[in-house]
Amino acid sequence: MTIQQVVAELENIKEQVLNNDKLTTDDMIEAIEDIISDCKDNSLDFTFDDEDNYGSYEETDFTKLEMM
């Protein structure tokens, strides 16, 4: 997440808690913990330095592909 995304999420949480009497401190803490987890967890961030070396599916000629 970028700094701007984190700030936007925190502002959203603040607004929701201030405008909804049914939300508790526990709800707010849970939402903040989700943001912290998202910021720390890079296990789903799939980036490859050599992506450009493989070309795209649009460049691949599938017209001669044989079905087996």
C-alpha positions as CSV (number, residue, x, y, z in Angstrom):
1,M,0.0,0.0,0.0
2,T,1.1,3.5,-0.7
3,I,1.2,6.2,2.0
4,Q,-1.8,7.8,0.3
5,Q,-3.8,4.6,0.4
6,V,-3.0,4.1,4.1
7,V,-4.0,7.7,4.9
8,A,-7.2,7.3,2.9
9,E,-8.1,4.0,4.7
10,L,-7.4,5.6,8.1
11,E,-9.6,8.6,7.3
12,N,-12.3,6.3,6.2
13,I,-12.1,4.4,9.4
14,K,-12.2,7.6,11.4
15,E,-15.3,8.9,9.5
16,Q,-17.1,5.6,9.9
17,V,-16.5,5.4,13.6
18,L,-17.5,9.0,14.2
19,N,-20.7,8.7,12.1
20,N,-21.9,5.3,13.4
21,D,-22.7,4.9,17.0
22,K,-22.9,1.1,16.6
23,L,-19.2,0.8,15.8
24,T,-17.0,0.1,18.9
25,T,-13.4,0.7,19.7
26,D,-12.8,-3.0,19.0
27,D,-14.2,-2.5,15.4
28,M,-11.8,0.4,14.9
29,I,-8.9,-1.5,16.2
30,E,-9.7,-4.5,14.0
31,A,-9.9,-2.2,10.9
32,I,-6.5,-0.6,11.8
33,E,-5.0,-4.0,12.4
34,D,-6.1,-5.0,8.9
35,I,-4.3,-2.0,7.4
36,I,-1.2,-2.9,9.4
37,S,-1.4,-6.4,8.1
38,D,-1.8,-5.3,4.6
39,C,1.2,-3.0,4.9
40,K,3.4,-5.7,6.4
41,D,2.3,-8.6,4.2
42,N,4.1,-8.7,0.9
43,S,3.6,-12.4,0.3
44,L,0.9,-11.8,-2.4
45,D,2.9,-9.0,-4.1
46,F,4.0,-10.9,-7.2
47,T,6.5,-8.8,-9.2
48,F,9.1,-10.0,-11.6
49,D,12.1,-8.0,-12.7
50,D,12.3,-9.8,-16.1
51,E,8.6,-9.5,-17.1
52,D,9.5,-7.8,-20.4
53,N,11.6,-10.7,-21.6
54,Y,8.7,-13.0,-22.1
55,G,6.5,-10.8,-24.3
56,S,2.7,-10.8,-24.1
57,Y,0.0,-13.2,-25.1
58,E,-1.0,-10.7,-27.8
59,E,2.4,-11.3,-29.5
60,T,2.0,-15.1,-29.5
61,D,0.7,-16.7,-32.7
62,F,-1.8,-19.3,-31.6
63,T,-3.1,-20.0,-35.2
64,K,-0.8,-23.0,-35.6
65,L,-1.6,-24.5,-32.2
66,E,-2.6,-28.1,-32.5
67,M,-5.2,-29.6,-30.2
68,M,-4.2,-32.9,-28.7
